[in-house]
Amino acid sequence: MQWQDYERALQSRPYEPAAINPAIEQLVHEIIGRIADKWTMLILEALEQAGTVRFTQLGKQVQGISQKMLTKTLRQMESDGLVKRVVYPVVPPRVEYSLTTLGHSLGSAFCGVWLWMEAHHDQIEEARHQFALSNQKE
């Protein structure tokens, strides 16, 4: 689906208060809050590239994340159906993570944001530079 198709679909939706489903609205707010988190997006990217990986390998791929934050974020992603966790009954314990179909679809959606950032990188950097210059004078 092209961006114009999404735009048309959004414009054709009724936005009267009675037409908005509160359960969907709450879910949208929760998921946006979750995926806006930097660790979720970095884990999503790492799993998209690596496929199935063990916890320790994933921690190495997502630079700067603590084990506690990796565990917390993976649990949230698993509870939302984005990540599949498989525990193998061996000693020492072996746990592997991979994206679900839903997780892959979120990765595809995020790809649009990535492409937007690539297309507008210079403009963003220039805006940041101008902002920094204007705030030095104060």
MDTraj code that builds the backbone (N, CA, C; nanometers):
import mdtraj as md
import numpy as np

residues = "MET GLN TRP GLN ASP TYR GLU ARG ALA LEU GLN SER ARG PRO TYR GLU PRO ALA ALA ILE ASN PRO ALA ILE GLU GLN LEU VAL HIS GLU ILE ILE GLY ARG ILE ALA ASP LYS TRP THR MET LEU ILE LEU GLU ALA LEU GLU GLN ALA GLY THR VAL ARG PHE THR GLN LEU GLY LYS GLN VAL GLN GLY ILE SER GLN LYS MET LEU THR LYS THR LEU ARG GLN MET GLU SER ASP GLY LEU VAL LYS ARG VAL VAL TYR PRO VAL VAL PRO PRO ARG VAL GLU TYR SER LEU THR THR LEU GLY HIS SER LEU GLY SER ALA PHE CYS GLY VAL TRP LEU TRP MET GLU ALA HIS HIS ASP GLN ILE GLU GLU ALA ARG HIS GLN PHE ALA LEU SER ASN GLN LYS GLU".split()
xyz = np.array([
    [0.0843, -0.1175, 0.0000],
    [0.0000, 0.0000, 0.0000],
    [0.0893, 0.1244, 0.0000],
    [0.0611, 0.2169, -0.0871],
    [0.1366, 0.3407, -0.0972],
    [0.0880, 0.4403, 0.0071],
    [0.1728, 0.5411, 0.0366],
    [0.1392, 0.6428, 0.1356],
    [0.0071, 0.7106, 0.1001],
    [-0.0154, 0.7382, -0.0284],
    [-0.1384, 0.8052, -0.0705],
    [-0.2605, 0.7208, -0.0351],
    [-0.2468, 0.5892, -0.0431],
    [-0.3571, 0.5000, -0.0072],
    [-0.3903, 0.5117, 0.1411],
    [-0.2865, 0.5193, 0.2266],
    [-0.3092, 0.5369, 0.3701],
    [-0.3774, 0.6705, 0.3965],
    [-0.3289, 0.7731, 0.3274],
    [-0.3845, 0.9068, 0.3462],
    [-0.5328, 0.9085, 0.3091],
    [-0.5677, 0.8486, 0.1957],
    [-0.7086, 0.8431, 0.1542],
    [-0.7924, 0.7645, 0.2549],
    [-0.7372, 0.6544, 0.3034],
    [-0.8105, 0.5731, 0.4013],
    [-0.8360, 0.6525, 0.5286],
    [-0.7364, 0.7271, 0.5732],
    [-0.7541, 0.8083, 0.6938],
    [-0.8565, 0.9183, 0.6724],
    [-0.8545, 0.9810, 0.5552],
    [-0.9480, 1.0896, 0.5276],
    [-1.0910, 1.0396, 0.5171],
    [-1.1096, 0.9163, 0.4738],
    [-1.2443, 0.8628, 0.4578],
    [-1.3038, 0.8106, 0.5886],
    [-1.2211, 0.8015, 0.6931],
    [-1.2705, 0.7539, 0.8230],
    [-1.3565, 0.8592, 0.8900],
    [-1.4662, 0.8188, 0.9502],
    [-1.5461, 0.9160, 1.0266],
    [-1.4751, 0.9489, 1.1579],
    [-1.4584, 1.0762, 1.1865],
    [-1.3897, 1.1163, 1.3084],
    [-1.4838, 1.1784, 1.4102],
    [-1.6090, 1.1409, 1.4045],
    [-1.7015, 1.1863, 1.5073],
    [-1.6695, 1.1099, 1.6347],
    [-1.6791, 1.1767, 1.7511],
    [-1.6457, 1.1091, 1.8776],
    [-1.7152, 0.9748, 1.8950],
    [-1.8388, 0.9637, 1.8490],
    [-1.9119, 0.8378, 1.8654],
    [-1.8533, 0.7271, 1.7783],
    [-1.7817, 0.7634, 1.6704],
    [-1.7288, 0.6634, 1.5781],
    [-1.5947, 0.6065, 1.6231],
    [-1.5299, 0.6698, 1.7188],
    [-1.3991, 0.6237, 1.7645],
    [-1.4176, 0.5170, 1.8714],
    [-1.3593, 0.4007, 1.8473],
    [-1.3683, 0.2901, 1.9420],
    [-1.2664, 0.3140, 2.0537],
    [-1.3119, 0.3333, 2.1785],
    [-1.2189, 0.3619, 2.2884],
    [-1.1131, 0.2535, 2.3092],
    [-1.1486, 0.1286, 2.2860],
    [-1.0519, 0.0199, 2.3041],
    [-0.9395, 0.0303, 2.2011],
    [-0.9754, 0.0626, 2.0773],
    [-0.8737, 0.0775, 1.9732],
    [-0.7891, 0.2006, 2.0005],
    [-0.8532, 0.3096, 2.0422],
    [-0.7791, 0.4317, 2.0732],
    [-0.6766, 0.4068, 2.1843],
    [-0.7170, 0.3335, 2.2882],
    [-0.6254, 0.3018, 2.3978],
    [-0.5092, 0.2158, 2.3480],
    [-0.5401, 0.1166, 2.2659],
    [-0.4360, 0.0294, 2.2114],
    [-0.3372, 0.1087, 2.1258],
    [-0.3883, 0.1995, 2.0436],
    [-0.3012, 0.2829, 1.9597],
    [-0.2051, 0.3622, 2.0470],
    [-0.2566, 0.4234, 2.1534],
    [-0.1713, 0.5018, 2.2434],
    [-0.0649, 0.4136, 2.3095],
    [-0.1044, 0.2947, 2.3541],
    [-0.0097, 0.2034, 2.4185],
    [0.1007, 0.1598, 2.3220],
    [0.0608, 0.1174, 2.2027],
    [0.1584, 0.0653, 2.1068],
    [0.2501, 0.1759, 2.0563],
    [0.1955, 0.2940, 2.0300],
    [0.2818, 0.4046, 1.9867],
    [0.3827, 0.4363, 2.0959],
    [0.3381, 0.4391, 2.2206],
    [0.4304, 0.4630, 2.3314],
    [0.5386, 0.3575, 2.3388],
    [0.5016, 0.2349, 2.3118],
    [0.5971, 0.1249, 2.3191],
    [0.6965, 0.1290, 2.2041],
    [0.6460, 0.1469, 2.0822],
    [0.7383, 0.1414, 1.9683],
    [0.8186, 0.2698, 1.9529],
    [0.7734, 0.3768, 2.0180],
    [0.8511, 0.5008, 2.0146],
    [0.9747, 0.4878, 2.1035],
    [0.9739, 0.3899, 2.1902],
    [1.0889, 0.3629, 2.2763],
    [1.2071, 0.3195, 2.1901],
    [1.3229, 0.3766, 2.2160],
    [1.4395, 0.3477, 2.1308],
    [1.4788, 0.2005, 2.1343],
    [1.4662, 0.1360, 2.2498],
    [1.5110, -0.0032, 2.2585],
    [1.4229, -0.0955, 2.1759],
    [1.2931, -0.0710, 2.1752],
    [1.2028, -0.1552, 2.0967],
    [1.2409, -0.1512, 1.9495],
    [1.2661, -0.0311, 1.8982],
    [1.2990, -0.0185, 1.7567],
    [1.4347, -0.0814, 1.7245],
    [1.5312, -0.0675, 1.8153],
    [1.6630, -0.1274, 1.7914],
    [1.6571, -0.2801, 1.7981],
    [1.5781, -0.3333, 1.8903],
    [1.5598, -0.4789, 1.8988],
    [1.4872, -0.5286, 1.7744],
    [1.3851, -0.4559, 1.7333],
    [1.3111, -0.4912, 1.6122],
    [1.4059, -0.4977, 1.4922],
    [1.4907, -0.3981, 1.4797],
    [1.5869, -0.3946, 1.3688],
    [1.6851, -0.5119, 1.3771],
    [1.7360, -0.5390, 1.4971],
    [1.8325, -0.6486, 1.5144],
    [1.7696, -0.7834, 1.4793],
    [1.6469, -0.8067, 1.5238],
    [1.5795, -0.9332, 1.4937],
    [1.5425, -0.9430, 1.3462],
    [1.5089, -0.8296, 1.2865],
    [1.4774, -0.8277, 1.1430],
    [1.5998, -0.8712, 1.0622],
    [1.7166, -0.8273, 1.1036],
    [1.8402, -0.8590, 1.0315],
    [1.8928, -0.9987, 1.0637],
    [1.8838, -1.0385, 1.1903],
    [1.9479, -1.1633, 1.2333],
    [1.8573, -1.2848, 1.2256],
    [1.7278, -1.2646, 1.2250],
    [1.6366, -1.3785, 1.2284],
    [1.6205, -1.4267, 1.3714],
    [1.6507, -1.5529, 1.3969],
    [1.6407, -1.6105, 1.5306],
    [1.7745, -1.5956, 1.6015],
    [1.7717, -1.5395, 1.7230],
    [1.8973, -1.5205, 1.7962],
    [1.8773, -1.5474, 1.9443],
    [1.9877, -1.5800, 2.0080],
    [1.9868, -1.6027, 2.1522],
    [1.9953, -1.4695, 2.2249],
    [1.9544, -1.4707, 2.3507],
    [1.9485, -1.3502, 2.4329],
    [2.0824, -1.2766, 2.4342],
    [2.1908, -1.3489, 2.4595],
    [2.3230, -1.2862, 2.4693],
    [2.3645, -1.2235, 2.3370],
    [2.3390, -1.2929, 2.2268],
    [2.3722, -1.2386, 2.0946],
    [2.2930, -1.1109, 2.0681],
    [2.1664, -1.1123, 2.1053],
    [2.0815, -0.9953, 2.0844],
    [2.1328, -0.8768, 2.1651],
    [2.1744, -0.9032, 2.2878],
    [2.2307, -0.7978, 2.3720],
    [2.3549, -0.7355, 2.3111],
    [2.4348, -0.8171, 2.2435],
    [2.5558, -0.7652, 2.1777],
    [2.5212, -0.6833, 2.0538],
    [2.4148, -0.7222, 1.9848],
    [2.3745, -0.6505, 1.8637],
    [2.3107, -0.5154, 1.8949],
    [2.2449, -0.5058, 2.0101],
    [2.1803, -0.3804, 2.0506],
    [2.2747, -0.3119, 2.1484],
    [2.3660, -0.2355, 2.0950],
    [2.4709, -0.1739, 2.1760],
    [2.4130, -0.0766, 2.2782],
    [2.4654, -0.0883, 2.4009],
    [2.4275, 0.0042, 2.5068],
    [2.3107, -0.0401, 2.5926],
    [2.2432, -0.1479, 2.5554],
    [2.1273, -0.1926, 2.6329],
    [2.1744, -0.2820, 2.7476],
    [2.1157, -0.2612, 2.8653],
    [2.1476, -0.3465, 2.9799],
    [2.0671, -0.4759, 2.9690],
    [2.1111, -0.5788, 3.0422],
    [2.0369, -0.7054, 3.0418],
    [1.8960, -0.6853, 3.0959],
    [1.8842, -0.6016, 3.1982],
    [1.7534, -0.5751, 3.2585],
    [1.6591, -0.5096, 3.1572],
    [1.7085, -0.4101, 3.0831],
    [1.6251, -0.3413, 2.9847],
    [1.5935, -0.4316, 2.8666],
    [1.6896, -0.5148, 2.8259],
    [1.6658, -0.6093, 2.7170],
    [1.5556, -0.7069, 2.7560],
    [1.5636, -0.7597, 2.8774],
    [1.4613, -0.8526, 2.9268],
    [1.3248, -0.7858, 2.9307],
    [1.3189, -0.6667, 2.9872],
    [1.1917, -0.5934, 2.9994],
    [1.1306, -0.5650, 2.8623],
    [1.2131, -0.5176, 2.7698],
    [1.1628, -0.4820, 2.6371],
    [1.1177, -0.6056, 2.5605],
    [1.1944, -0.7145, 2.5691],
    [1.1545, -0.8384, 2.5019],
    [1.0231, -0.8918, 2.5580],
    [1.0046, -0.8828, 2.6880],
    [0.8783, -0.9289, 2.7488],
    [0.7605, -0.8465, 2.6989],
    [0.7800, -0.7138, 2.6894],
    [0.6725, -0.6278, 2.6383],
    [0.6416, -0.6617, 2.4927],
    [0.7465, -0.6813, 2.4145],
    [0.7272, -0.7148, 2.2736],
    [0.6600, -0.8513, 2.2585],
    [0.6960, -0.9443, 2.3451],
    [0.6331, -1.0771, 2.3425],
    [0.4855, -1.0665, 2.3804],
    [0.4550, -0.9850, 2.4813],
    [0.3152, -0.9710, 2.5244],
    [0.2292, -0.9053, 2.4170],
    [0.2900, -0.8230, 2.3317],
    [0.2176, -0.7587, 2.2216],
    [0.2134, -0.8451, 2.0959],
    [0.2763, -0.9622, 2.1015],
    [0.2742, -1.0527, 1.9873],
    [0.3761, -1.0204, 1.8798],
    [0.4753, -0.9382, 1.9130],
    [0.5764, -0.8982, 1.8150],
    [0.6947, -0.9941, 1.8108],
    [0.7207, -1.0606, 1.9238],
    [0.8377, -1.1470, 1.9378],
    [0.7940, -1.2846, 1.9866],
    [0.8592, -1.3862, 1.9319],
    [0.8372, -1.5239, 1.9770],
    [0.9586, -1.5645, 2.0589],
    [0.9335, -1.6208, 2.1752],
    [1.0395, -1.6660, 2.2656],
    [1.0302, -1.8176, 2.2763],
    [1.1425, -1.8856, 2.2513],
    [1.1455, -2.0315, 2.2610],
    [1.2514, -2.0698, 2.3632],
    [1.2087, -2.1464, 2.4647],
    [1.2996, -2.1936, 2.5693],
    [1.3261, -2.3415, 2.5447],
    [1.4534, -2.3769, 2.5362],
    [1.4928, -2.5163, 2.5164],
    [1.5329, -2.5752, 2.6514],
    [1.4781, -2.6928, 2.6857],
    [1.5064, -2.7543, 2.8163],
    [1.6431, -2.8228, 2.8196],
    [1.7464, -2.7426, 2.8166],
    [1.8830, -2.7944, 2.8213],
    [1.9589, -2.7205, 2.9303],
    [2.0737, -2.7761, 2.9680],
    [2.1599, -2.7112, 3.0665],
    [2.2903, -2.6768, 2.9963],
    [2.3332, -2.5517, 2.9979],
    [2.2633, -2.4354, 3.0528],
    [2.1417, -2.4002, 2.9668],
    [2.0470, -2.3255, 3.0251],
    [1.9243, -2.2912, 2.9517],
    [1.9553, -2.2172, 2.8208],
    [1.8786, -2.2494, 2.7199],
    [1.8940, -2.1822, 2.5903],
    [1.7605, -2.1196, 2.5534],
    [1.7630, -1.9888, 2.5291],
    [1.6422, -1.9150, 2.4925],
    [1.6697, -1.8419, 2.3623],
    [1.5785, -1.8558, 2.2670],
    [1.5935, -1.7881, 2.1385],
    [1.4739, -1.6974, 2.1129],
    [1.5022, -1.5882, 2.0427],
    [1.3994, -1.4896, 2.0099],
    [1.3953, -1.4693, 1.8592],
    [1.2749, -1.4484, 1.8086],
    [1.2568, -1.4158, 1.6672],
    [1.1312, -1.3304, 1.6541],
    [1.1196, -1.2624, 1.5412],
    [1.0008, -1.1821, 1.5168],
    [0.8863, -1.2713, 1.4719],
    [0.7678, -1.2366, 1.5145],
    [0.6475, -1.3024, 1.4647],
    [0.6091, -1.2350, 1.3326],
    [0.5059, -1.2854, 1.2692],
    [0.4549, -1.2206, 1.1481],
    [0.4137, -1.0773, 1.1795],
    [0.3521, -1.0580, 1.2948],
    [0.3120, -0.9236, 1.3373],
    [0.4344, -0.8346, 1.3569],
    [0.5396, -0.8894, 1.4154],
    [0.6634, -0.8144, 1.4345],
    [0.7273, -0.7746, 1.3024],
    [0.7254, -0.8667, 1.2060],
    [0.7787, -0.8349, 1.0728],
    [0.6974, -0.7237, 1.0074],
    [0.5652, -0.7262, 1.0276],
    [0.4824, -0.6215, 0.9664],
    [0.5119, -0.4856, 1.0284],
    [0.5433, -0.4821, 1.1582],
    [0.5820, -0.3558, 1.2211],
    [0.7156, -0.3090, 1.1650],
    [0.8065, -0.4021, 1.1413],
    [0.9347, -0.3667, 1.0798],
    [0.9148, -0.3042, 0.9433],
    [0.8210, -0.3579, 0.8668],
    [0.7910, -0.3004, 0.7354],
    [0.7343, -0.1600, 0.7490],
    [0.6483, -0.1403, 0.8476],
    [0.5910, -0.0071, 0.8697],
    [0.6991, 0.0911, 0.9126],
    [0.7902, 0.0472, 0.9969],
    [0.8982, 0.1340, 1.0436],
    [0.9921, 0.1699, 0.9292],
    [1.0011, 0.0847, 0.8301],
    [1.0865, 0.1113, 0.7145],
    [1.0483, 0.2441, 0.6496],
    [0.9206, 0.2773, 0.6475],
    [0.8760, 0.4056, 0.5931],
    [0.9321, 0.5229, 0.6703],
    [0.9379, 0.5104, 0.8020],
    [0.9953, 0.6158, 0.8860],
    [1.1445, 0.6284, 0.8559],
    [1.2117, 0.5160, 0.8426],
    [1.3548, 0.5154, 0.8118],
    [1.3805, 0.5862, 0.6786],
    [1.3003, 0.5538, 0.5774],
    [1.3170, 0.6168, 0.4463],
    [1.2917, 0.7674, 0.4541],
    [1.1931, 0.8074, 0.5342],
    [1.1656, 0.9501, 0.5535],
    [1.2875, 1.0181, 0.6149],
    [1.3471, 0.9531, 0.7154],
    [1.4654, 1.0109, 0.7804],
    [1.5821, 1.0230, 0.6830],
    [1.6013, 0.9210, 0.6010],
    [1.7081, 0.9283, 0.5011],
    [1.6845, 1.0434, 0.4038],
    [1.5600, 1.0593, 0.3597],
    [1.5272, 1.1635, 0.2623],
    [1.5418, 1.3036, 0.3205],
    [1.5204, 1.3176, 0.4510],
    [1.5198, 1.4505, 0.5132],
    [1.6361, 1.4730, 0.6094],
    [1.7350, 1.3858, 0.6048],
    [1.8488, 1.3945, 0.6963],
    [1.9147, 1.5320, 0.6931],
    [1.9449, 1.5808, 0.5741],
    [2.0138, 1.7099, 0.5622],
    [1.9298, 1.8239, 0.6195],
    [1.7998, 1.8210, 0.5943],
    [1.7115, 1.9260, 0.6456],
    [1.7059, 1.9235, 0.7984],
    [1.7013, 1.8058, 0.8551],
    [1.6965, 1.7932, 1.0010],
    [1.8269, 1.8435, 1.0616],
    [1.9390, 1.8027, 1.0029],
    [2.0689, 1.8482, 1.0542],
    [2.0821, 1.9997, 1.0441],
    [2.0358, 2.0572, 0.9345],
    [2.0419, 2.2029, 0.9178],
    [1.9530, 2.2726, 1.0208],
    [1.8337, 2.2189, 1.0435],
    [1.7438, 2.2773, 1.1437],
    [1.8069, 2.2713, 1.2824],
    [1.8701, 2.1614, 1.3152],
    [1.9375, 2.1486, 1.4450],
    [2.0525, 2.2479, 1.4572],
    [2.1264, 2.2631, 1.3494],
    [2.2381, 2.3577, 1.3481],
    [2.1861, 2.5007, 1.3690],
    [2.0812, 2.5381, 1.2967],
    [2.0232, 2.6723, 1.3097],
    [1.9674, 2.6945, 1.4501],
    [1.9062, 2.5938, 1.5054],
    [1.8517, 2.6037, 1.6407],
    [1.9637, 2.6266, 1.7413],
    [2.0721, 2.5498, 1.7277],
    [2.1861, 2.5643, 1.8188],
    [2.2463, 2.7039, 1.8079],
    [2.2587, 2.7554, 1.6863],
    [2.3124, 2.8902, 1.6670],
    [2.2231, 2.9961, 1.7307],
    [2.0928, 2.9824, 1.7124],
    [2.0008, 3.0829, 1.7669],
    [1.9959, 3.0781, 1.9192],
    [2.0211, 2.9631, 1.9777],
    [2.0189, 2.9519, 2.1241],
    [2.1507, 2.9924, 2.1880],
    [2.2578, 3.0006, 2.1102],
    [2.3860, 3.0477, 2.1636],
    [2.3806, 3.1967, 2.1926],
    [2.2984, 3.2687, 2.1191],
    [2.2899, 3.4140, 2.1331],
    [2.2156, 3.4555, 2.2593],
    [2.1364, 3.3661, 2.3133],
    [2.0541, 3.4001, 2.4310],
    [2.1323, 3.3977, 2.5585],
])
top = md.Topology()
chain = top.add_chain()
for i, resn in enumerate(residues, 1):
    res = top.add_residue(resn, chain, resSeq=i)
    for name in ("N", "CA", "C"):
        top.add_atom(name, md.element.get_by_symbol(name[0]), res)
traj = md.Trajectory(xyz[None], top)
